[in-house]
Amino acid sequence: MTKRTPRALAAIALLALSSAPALAQDTPPQTSIFDGDYLTIGAGGAFGPSYEGSDDYVAFPAAAVMGRVAGVGIAARPAGLALDFINDPKDAKLSLQFGPVVRTRFDRNRQIKDPAVFALGKKDVAVEVGGNVGFSINRITNPYDSLTFSVDVRGDVAGAHEGFVIAPTATFQTPLSQGSFVALSISAEHVDDKYARYYYSVTPAGSQASGLRPYQARAGFKNVGAGLIGAYDLDGDLTNGGFAIFAGVNYSRMLGNFERSPVVADRGSPDQFTGAIGLGFTF
């Protein structure tokens, strides 16, 4: 419930389908498919900026897999996933998460509609690998809600931006009924100089090719955002698996020298909106 990029929202929306069973507060505990091993496979579509900082909007597909297998949690990331090797007790008030994370970044690699930004050249696909750590406080207002704080630390290993990203997130999720729930998240991304220069600087050669003014981007917090996701099971009971639909919206604001980059300030917008809808199946 990240900005993250537009692709992030679609993956996060699918992630919502694999969350704790959505039961009403006064519903007695019952057996749930989420008590043991399970997988959620989802696919859908999203509509968002063509690159992070763009004011041109495009449609794109998204897919994700998440769940828990042999006690190892699987969580979605944009074109990637995170694993949680800590198998907390089912009734834990405080649960921990720790494990590796990988995601792929296609920013400014495709669907670049702005001619000046296109003239700067396509960017290589980045593959960011690292770790995730966090904790959840469970059963705050009812037996099935949770408040989670986590952070990804990832570095590009594909030779694209070759930098590091630190991405903290806070998420609160709660049931609305036996078959539906919502999740609200707040997130941000901090990037280093290599990342900043790769995506948001304009070199003298790039300035001559595109007409944009030269610019040197620096490390810092790139954006902060908030997202709202809702999910509804098609048979009215999330605890037994099967098909569920999701929908979500996300707003992100570019910050600091990233907002002032010509790629954003002159050819795009610091305000980024994304919507997503799709279908998931849990078994």
matplotlib code that plots the C-alpha trace (Angstrom):
import matplotlib.pyplot as plt

x = [0.0, 3.2, 4.3, 6.0, 5.5, 2.2, 3.2, 3.5, -0.1, -1.3, 1.1, 0.0, -3.6, -3.0, -1.1, -4.2, -6.0, -3.5, -3.9, -5.5, -9.1, -11.6, -14.1, -16.4, -15.4, -18.2, -17.6, -16.2, -12.8, -13.1, -10.9, -9.4, -7.4, -4.9, -4.1, -1.8, 0.0, -1.8, -1.1, -2.9, -2.4, -3.8, -3.9, -5.4, -4.9, -3.8, -3.8, -1.0, 1.9, 4.0, 7.1, 7.6, 7.1, 5.2, 1.8, 1.1, -1.1, -1.0, -2.7, -0.7, -1.2, 0.0, 0.3, 1.5, 1.9, 1.9, 1.1, 2.9, 4.7, 6.4, 6.2, 7.9, 5.8, 5.7, 4.7, 4.3, 6.5, 6.3, 7.5, 9.1, 8.5, 9.7, 10.2, 9.6, 11.6, 10.1, 7.2, 5.3, 2.7, -0.8, -2.0, 1.1, 0.2, 3.5, 4.8, 8.2, 9.3, 12.7, 13.9, 15.2, 13.5, 13.8, 11.9, 12.3, 12.1, 11.0, 10.9, 11.5, 12.1, 8.8, 5.7, 7.5, 5.0, 6.7, 9.0, 11.6, 12.0, 12.0, 14.9, 16.9, 17.0, 15.4, 16.7, 17.8, 15.7, 16.9, 16.8, 16.9, 17.9, 18.2, 16.3, 13.1, 12.6, 9.5, 6.9, 3.2, 1.0, -2.1, -5.6, -5.7, -9.4, -10.7, -9.4, -8.3, -6.7, -3.0, -0.7, 2.6, 5.8, 8.5, 11.4, 13.0, 16.7, 17.5, 20.5, 20.5, 22.4, 21.6, 23.9, 21.0, 21.0, 23.5, 22.2, 20.3, 16.7, 15.4, 11.6, 9.7, 6.0, 3.3, 0.1, -3.2, -5.7, -9.0, -12.1, -15.3, -17.3, -16.9, -16.0, -14.4, -11.7, -9.6, -6.0, -4.5, -0.8, 1.7, 5.1, 8.2, 11.4, 14.9, 17.5, 21.2, 23.1, 23.5, 19.8, 19.0, 21.5, 20.3, 16.6, 16.4, 19.6, 20.0, 23.5, 24.8, 24.4, 20.9, 20.1, 21.2, 19.2, 16.0, 15.9, 15.6, 17.9, 20.9, 20.3, 22.2, 19.9, 21.1, 20.3, 17.3, 13.7, 12.2, 8.5, 5.9, 2.5, -0.7, -2.8, -6.2, -7.0, -10.3, -11.0, -14.3, -14.6, -17.0, -18.8, -18.8, -16.3, -12.6, -11.6, -12.4, -10.2, -11.5, -12.0, -11.9, -11.9, -9.8, -9.7, -7.3, -6.2, -2.8, -1.5, 2.2, 4.1, 7.5, 9.8, 12.8, 15.3, 13.4, 10.3, 12.6, 14.1, 13.2, 11.9, 9.2, 8.9, 9.1, 7.7, 5.7, 4.0, 5.0, 1.5, 1.1, -2.2, -2.7, -5.8, -5.9, -8.6, -8.2, -9.1, -7.3, -7.6, -6.5, -6.0]
y = [0.0, 1.5, 4.3, 2.7, 2.5, 2.0, -1.7, -1.8, -1.0, -3.9, -6.3, -4.9, -5.3, -8.9, -9.3, -8.2, -11.4, -13.5, -11.6, -12.8, -14.2, -11.3, -12.1, -9.8, -8.9, -10.8, -14.0, -16.9, -18.3, -21.0, -23.1, -21.0, -21.8, -19.3, -21.4, -23.8, -23.8, -21.9, -20.0, -17.0, -16.5, -13.3, -11.3, -7.9, -4.6, -1.2, 2.4, 4.8, 7.0, 5.8, 6.3, 7.5, 11.3, 11.3, 13.0, 10.6, 7.6, 4.1, 0.7, -2.3, -5.9, -7.3, -10.7, -12.0, -15.1, -15.1, -17.4, -19.7, -23.0, -25.2, -22.3, -19.8, -16.8, -15.5, -11.8, -10.0, -7.2, -5.4, -8.0, -9.9, -11.3, -11.4, -14.4, -14.5, -17.3, -16.6, -19.0, -17.2, -18.9, -18.5, -16.6, -14.4, -10.8, -9.7, -11.4, -10.9, -11.1, -11.5, -12.8, -12.0, -9.8, -9.3, -7.0, -5.9, -2.3, -1.4, 2.4, 4.3, 1.1, 1.0, 3.0, 6.4, 8.7, 12.0, 12.8, 14.8, 12.0, 9.4, 11.4, 10.8, 7.1, 4.0, 2.8, -0.8, -3.1, -3.1, -6.2, -5.2, -7.9, -7.5, -8.2, -7.3, -7.0, -6.0, -6.8, -6.9, -6.0, -8.3, -8.1, -4.4, -3.7, -7.1, -10.7, -10.4, -7.0, -6.1, -3.2, -3.9, -2.0, -3.2, -2.1, -3.4, -2.7, -3.6, -3.1, -3.3, -6.4, -6.1, -3.1, -0.6, 2.1, 0.1, 1.9, 1.1, 1.6, 1.7, 1.3, 1.6, 0.8, 0.9, -1.1, -1.5, -4.1, -5.0, -7.1, -5.5, -8.7, -12.5, -12.0, -8.5, -6.4, -3.3, -2.3, 1.1, 1.7, 4.6, 4.1, 5.9, 5.3, 6.6, 6.2, 6.8, 9.0, 6.3, 5.7, 9.5, 10.2, 7.3, 8.2, 11.9, 13.6, 15.2, 15.2, 17.8, 15.3, 14.4, 18.1, 18.6, 15.6, 16.3, 20.1, 19.7, 21.7, 20.0, 18.7, 16.8, 14.7, 13.7, 11.0, 11.5, 10.5, 10.1, 9.9, 9.3, 7.7, 6.2, 3.4, 1.9, -1.7, -3.6, -7.3, -9.3, -13.1, -14.1, -16.7, -14.3, -16.2, -15.4, -18.2, -21.0, -19.8, -19.7, -16.6, -13.0, -9.6, -6.6, -3.0, -0.3, 3.3, 4.9, 8.4, 9.3, 12.6, 13.1, 14.9, 17.3, 17.3, 14.5, 16.8, 19.5, 17.3, 18.4, 14.9, 15.6, 19.4, 20.3, 17.2, 15.4, 15.9, 15.3, 14.0, 10.3, 8.4, 4.7, 2.5, -1.3, -4.1, -7.8, -11.4, -13.8, -17.5, -19.0, -22.7]
z = [0.0, -1.5, -3.5, -4.5, -8.2, -10.0, -10.3, -6.5, -5.9, -8.1, -6.3, -2.9, -3.7, -4.5, -1.3, 0.6, -0.5, 1.4, 4.7, 7.9, 7.7, 7.6, 10.3, 12.2, 15.7, 17.3, 15.2, 17.2, 16.1, 13.4, 11.2, 8.4, 5.3, 6.5, 9.6, 7.6, 4.3, 1.5, -1.7, -3.3, -7.0, -8.4, -11.6, -12.5, -14.2, -13.0, -14.3, -13.3, -14.4, -17.3, -15.1, -11.5, -11.8, -15.0, -15.7, -18.6, -17.5, -18.9, -18.3, -17.4, -16.2, -12.9, -11.2, -7.9, -5.8, -2.0, 1.0, 3.3, 2.6, 5.2, 7.7, 5.3, 4.5, 0.9, 0.4, -2.9, -4.2, -7.5, -10.0, -7.0, -3.6, 0.0, 2.2, 6.0, 7.8, 11.2, 11.9, 14.7, 16.8, 15.5, 18.6, 19.0, 20.0, 18.6, 15.5, 13.7, 10.1, 8.6, 5.3, 1.8, -0.7, -4.5, -6.9, -10.5, -11.5, -15.0, -14.4, -17.7, -19.5, -21.4, -22.1, -22.0, -23.6, -23.0, -26.0, -24.0, -21.4, -24.2, -25.8, -22.6, -23.4, -22.0, -18.6, -18.0, -15.9, -12.3, -10.1, -6.5, -3.9, -0.2, 3.1, 4.9, 8.7, 10.6, 13.2, 13.6, 16.6, 16.3, 17.7, 18.5, 18.1, 17.2, 17.0, 13.4, 12.8, 12.8, 12.6, 10.8, 10.6, 8.1, 6.0, 2.8, 2.2, -1.5, -3.8, -7.6, -8.8, -12.6, -13.4, -13.9, -11.2, -9.1, -6.0, -2.8, -1.8, 1.8, 1.9, 5.2, 5.4, 8.0, 7.4, 9.3, 8.1, 9.6, 8.7, 7.7, 7.6, 7.2, 3.5, 3.3, 4.8, 4.1, 4.5, 4.8, 4.4, 4.5, 2.9, 1.7, -0.3, 0.5, -2.3, -2.6, -5.1, -7.7, -7.9, -7.9, -10.7, -12.8, -12.9, -12.1, -13.3, -16.7, -18.1, -20.5, -23.3, -22.2, -22.0, -25.6, -26.8, -24.9, -24.4, -20.7, -18.4, -16.9, -13.4, -10.7, -8.4, -5.0, -2.3, -0.1, 0.5, -3.0, -2.2, 0.5, -0.2, 1.2, -0.2, 0.5, -0.5, -0.2, -0.9, -1.0, -1.3, -4.0, -1.7, 1.2, 3.3, 3.0, 5.5, 3.1, 0.2, -3.4, -5.5, -4.2, -5.9, -4.9, -5.7, -4.5, -4.9, -4.1, -3.9, -3.8, -3.6, -5.0, -2.5, -2.4, -5.3, -7.0, -7.3, -8.7, -11.4, -14.9, -15.5, -12.9, -12.6, -16.3, -18.0, -15.3, -11.9, -8.3, -7.6, -8.5, -8.5, -9.2, -9.3, -9.5, -9.7, -10.1, -9.1, -6.8, -6.0, -2.6, -2.0]

ax = plt.figure().add_subplot(projection="3d")
ax.plot(x, y, z, "-o")
ax.set_aspect("equal")
plt.show()
